[in-house]
Amino acid sequence: MDNLATDISEANAGNAAPEKLPRFMSVKQVASYLQINEKKVYALVGDGMIPASKITGKWLFPKDLVDQWLLESCHGGLLTDRMLIAGSDDPLLYRAIIRTANEFQASALISFTPTVTQLGLTLLARRRADLCGMSWGPAEESHQRHPALIRQYPQHNDWLLVRLFRREQGLIMTPGAWTSGASLERLFSSETRWVAHEQGTGSQRFLLELVSQYDLDLASRRIASHAFSERDAASLIAMGYADVTIGVRASATEYGLDFLPIGWEAFDLAMHRGIFFRTLFQSLLEHIRSKDCQSHARMLGGYDLSEAGKLIWPA
């Protein structure tokens, strides 16, 4: 009887439940949980790939967020019913997002936060966003500039770059601010009130191109207001707080403002590879290509949708 009891005790010990992990795991615990070595954990932390927080010199990993990260990294994972878009602002993209959200109703969550291009890419790198809208200079140079920009992030090997459209950039102004024969120098004098954009925006990048091309003095501008998005800048002019800003034709049209065209830029979406195959993203592309969206693009003006959905990078 004693021998039998011993055998049962040993069997139960062999089938003992695994140790319950704490809510916040250490490097050693998360390595064991993921079945990888600790060096790999530190590499994931360094690349911003795994959710972690450094407290008093020690890395801690919230188990709930690690589980969510695992599910999200799997194609067809639990979180494929939501999509967060960050980066550059755009009126046509906003309309397509709203239409996609209305299509899915309460069965999916689609969010858009216009954070400017560079901050959007940082959020993408840290997996705080699924996609990032980006524009960075003239359209004819975008096939070089956009890949060069995203290569600055260690996670770029897991990213794709998809073209949405080309859009017209220029100066948005109060009606009558620009007359025939006027000079750009006057717009860059202290007489004219400007709306300034945040650093890291595609519009600010385009303004620097303009200043360089025409040898203008950027420092001579009179900054009256600061904007946090394309539409925010146009609205400040429409409300009379400023006279001019850099921006896209569509935003000028929305607010009934004058527009002085300068050139065209490409508007692309950077994303993690798995996002491309999601139903939500493919639905967004369908709305961008739809007759409704094309009609709205013509109404706003300054759009070319001929390359919508084209894979730009990797080539």
Protein Blocks (a to p, Z undefined) as FASTA:
>chain_A
ZZmmmmmmmmmmmmgccddddfbdcfklmmmmnopafklmmmmmmnomagcddeehiacd
dfklmmmmmmmmpghiaklmbccdehjddfklmmmmmmmmmmnmmmbccddddebjklmm
mmmmnopafbdcddedjfklmmmmmmmmmmmpmklmmpccddfbdcdddddddehkacgh
iafklmmmmkbccddddehiaklmmmmmmmmmnopafklpccfbdcfbfklmmmmmmnop
afbdcddfklmmmnopacddfbdcdddddddfklmmpmklmmmmmmmmpmklmmmmmmng
oiafklgoiafbdZZ
